Amino acid sequence: MLKVGLTGGIGAGKSEVSRLLVSFGAVLIDADKIAREVVEPGTPGLAAVVDSFGREILAPDGSLDRPKLGSIVFADPEKLAVLNSIVHPLVGARSAELEEAAAQDAVVIHDVPLLAENGLAPLYDLVVVVDASPETQLDRLVRLRGMSEEDARARMGAQATREKRLEIADIVIDNDGPLEGLEQRVRAVWADLERRAGGHG
């Protein structure tokens, strides 16, 4: 089994890359998706978040009001740390379960937005970074996701710098250009990963 950490700044196109890798046969463990699952209504995770942040972070239907919580934690590093201390161990445990269920010769892609920020590179056999210039990221966030420029810059600013991400990269997928060329680049990376997985265990 080859354990690959996949990361990239917001708007760099990481989810597009993970979608392509899955289409080629990778097993995807998506930290963001799991982070949502562990705080669904009725979970111990959600109860812990409410204990820390109060009931006002709940939507009327009892689910987590993500924008509300986001506006609280993105503005306050201490509160963000509290949230992470609740969610990260739950995500780690669930990720480990999913990994154990994968085939022995699988290429397991861990889609981890905060891989660089949390110093997680040593957990993986190799790290793939989806890279785009800050200008490209900003353009995509504003144009494609409808964020205000101010909000987009704040989200980008809360993440590791481009340099810090590239420092931990074993493979860099350049996604500064149009998405059309991306599939070809990802396919080449996939061939490399499959070759490496064959050489493992």
C-alpha positions as CSV (number, residue, x, y, z in Angstrom):
1,M,0.0,0.0,0.0
2,L,1.3,3.4,-0.9
3,K,0.1,6.2,1.4
4,V,0.0,9.5,-0.3
5,G,-0.7,12.9,1.3
6,L,-2.4,15.2,-1.2
7,T,-2.6,18.9,-0.3
8,G,-2.8,22.3,-1.9
9,G,-3.9,25.8,-1.1
10,I,-7.6,26.8,-1.2
11,G,-8.5,27.3,-4.9
12,A,-5.5,25.4,-6.2
13,G,-7.7,22.7,-7.6
14,K,-6.9,19.9,-5.2
15,S,-10.4,18.5,-5.3
16,E,-10.3,18.2,-9.1
17,V,-7.0,16.3,-8.8
18,S,-8.4,13.9,-6.2
19,R,-11.4,13.3,-8.4
20,L,-9.1,12.4,-11.3
21,L,-7.0,10.1,-9.1
22,V,-10.1,8.3,-8.0
23,S,-11.2,7.9,-11.6
24,F,-7.8,6.2,-12.3
25,G,-8.3,3.8,-9.4
26,A,-7.0,5.5,-6.2
27,V,-8.6,4.9,-2.8
28,L,-9.5,8.4,-1.5
29,I,-9.6,9.3,2.2
30,D,-11.0,12.9,2.2
31,A,-10.2,14.6,5.5
32,D,-12.7,17.4,4.8
33,K,-15.5,15.0,4.1
34,I,-14.7,13.0,7.2
35,A,-14.5,16.3,9.2
36,R,-18.1,16.9,8.2
37,E,-19.2,13.4,9.1
38,V,-17.7,13.5,12.6
39,V,-19.8,16.5,13.5
40,E,-23.1,15.4,12.0
41,P,-26.2,15.7,14.3
42,G,-26.1,13.0,17.0
43,T,-22.3,12.5,17.0
44,P,-20.1,12.9,20.0
45,G,-18.1,15.3,17.8
46,L,-21.0,17.8,17.4
47,A,-21.7,17.5,21.1
48,A,-18.1,18.5,21.9
49,V,-18.2,21.4,19.5
50,V,-21.5,22.7,21.1
51,D,-19.9,22.3,24.5
52,S,-17.0,24.5,23.5
53,F,-18.8,27.1,21.3
54,G,-22.4,27.2,22.5
55,R,-25.7,26.4,20.9
56,E,-25.6,29.5,18.6
57,I,-23.4,27.6,16.2
58,L,-26.3,25.2,15.4
59,A,-28.6,25.7,12.5
60,P,-32.4,25.6,13.2
61,D,-32.4,21.9,12.1
62,G,-29.8,21.0,14.8
63,S,-26.9,20.6,12.3
64,L,-23.7,22.6,12.5
65,D,-24.0,26.1,11.0
66,R,-20.6,26.0,9.3
67,P,-20.5,29.6,8.1
68,K,-21.4,30.8,11.6
69,L,-18.7,28.6,13.2
70,G,-16.2,29.6,10.4
71,S,-16.7,33.3,11.1
72,I,-15.9,32.6,14.8
73,V,-12.8,30.5,14.4
74,F,-11.2,32.1,11.3
75,A,-11.0,35.3,13.2
76,D,-9.5,33.8,16.3
77,P,-6.5,31.5,16.3
78,E,-7.2,30.3,19.8
79,K,-10.7,29.3,19.0
80,L,-9.5,27.6,15.8
81,A,-7.1,25.6,17.9
82,V,-9.9,24.5,20.2
83,L,-12.0,23.4,17.2
84,N,-9.1,21.5,15.7
85,S,-8.4,19.7,19.0
86,I,-11.9,18.3,18.9
87,V,-12.1,17.4,15.2
88,H,-8.6,16.3,14.3
89,P,-8.4,13.2,16.6
90,L,-11.9,12.0,15.3
91,V,-10.8,12.5,11.7
92,G,-7.5,10.6,12.4
93,A,-9.3,7.6,13.9
94,R,-11.8,7.4,11.0
95,S,-9.1,7.8,8.4
96,A,-7.2,4.9,9.9
97,E,-10.3,2.7,9.7
98,L,-10.7,3.5,6.0
99,E,-7.1,2.9,5.3
100,E,-7.1,-0.5,7.0
101,A,-10.1,-1.5,4.7
102,A,-8.1,-0.8,1.5
103,A,-6.4,-3.5,-0.5
104,Q,-2.7,-4.3,0.1
105,D,-1.6,-3.0,-3.2
106,A,-3.8,0.1,-3.2
107,V,-2.7,3.7,-3.7
108,V,-4.4,5.4,-0.9
109,I,-4.7,9.2,-1.3
110,H,-5.2,11.2,1.9
111,D,-6.8,14.5,0.8
112,V,-5.5,16.7,3.7
113,P,-6.0,20.5,3.3
114,L,-3.9,21.4,6.3
115,L,-1.1,18.9,5.7
116,A,1.7,21.5,5.7
117,E,0.1,23.6,8.5
118,N,-0.1,20.6,10.9
119,G,3.3,19.0,10.0
120,L,1.7,15.8,8.8
121,A,4.1,15.0,5.9
122,P,6.0,12.3,7.9
123,L,2.7,10.2,8.1
124,Y,2.8,9.5,4.3
125,D,5.1,7.6,2.0
126,L,5.1,10.7,-0.2
127,V,3.4,14.1,-0.5
128,V,1.7,15.4,-3.6
129,V,1.1,19.2,-3.7
130,V,-1.3,20.8,-6.1
131,D,0.2,24.2,-6.8
132,A,-1.2,27.4,-8.3
133,S,-0.1,31.0,-7.9
134,P,-1.8,33.1,-5.3
135,E,-3.3,35.2,-8.2
136,T,-4.8,32.1,-9.7
137,Q,-6.2,31.0,-6.3
138,L,-7.7,34.4,-5.7
139,D,-9.3,34.5,-9.2
140,R,-10.9,31.0,-8.8
141,L,-12.2,31.8,-5.3
142,V,-13.8,35.0,-6.3
143,R,-15.0,34.0,-9.8
144,L,-15.9,30.3,-9.3
145,R,-16.9,30.2,-5.7
146,G,-18.4,33.6,-5.4
147,M,-16.3,34.7,-2.4
148,S,-15.6,38.3,-1.7
149,E,-12.0,39.2,-2.4
150,E,-11.5,40.1,1.3
151,D,-12.9,36.7,2.4
152,A,-10.8,34.9,-0.2
153,R,-7.6,36.6,1.0
154,A,-8.4,35.9,4.6
155,R,-8.9,32.2,3.9
156,M,-5.7,32.1,1.9
157,G,-3.9,33.9,4.7
158,A,-5.0,31.4,7.2
159,Q,-3.2,28.6,5.3
160,A,0.5,27.8,5.0
161,T,2.5,29.8,2.5
162,R,3.0,28.4,-1.0
163,E,6.7,28.0,-0.2
164,K,6.0,26.0,3.0
165,R,3.8,23.6,1.0
166,L,6.4,23.2,-1.8
167,E,9.1,22.4,0.8
168,I,7.3,19.2,1.8
169,A,6.3,18.1,-1.7
170,D,7.7,14.9,-3.3
171,I,5.6,15.6,-6.4
172,V,4.2,18.9,-7.5
173,I,1.2,19.1,-9.8
174,D,1.2,22.5,-11.5
175,N,-2.4,23.7,-11.8
176,D,-1.9,27.3,-12.8
177,G,-3.2,26.9,-16.3
178,P,-6.6,25.9,-17.6
179,L,-8.1,22.7,-16.2
180,E,-8.0,21.0,-19.6
181,G,-4.3,20.2,-19.3
182,L,-4.7,19.0,-15.8
183,E,-5.9,15.4,-16.6
184,Q,-2.8,14.7,-18.6
185,R,-0.5,15.8,-15.7
186,V,-2.5,13.9,-13.1
187,R,-2.4,10.7,-15.3
188,A,1.4,10.9,-15.5
189,V,1.6,11.2,-11.7
190,W,-0.8,8.3,-11.3
191,A,1.4,6.1,-13.4
192,D,4.3,7.0,-11.1
193,L,2.3,6.3,-8.0
194,E,1.2,2.9,-9.3
195,R,4.8,2.0,-10.1
196,R,5.8,3.0,-6.6
197,A,2.9,1.1,-5.0
198,G,4.0,-2.0,-6.9
199,G,7.4,-1.7,-5.3
200,H,6.0,-1.5,-1.8
201,G,5.4,-4.5,0.5
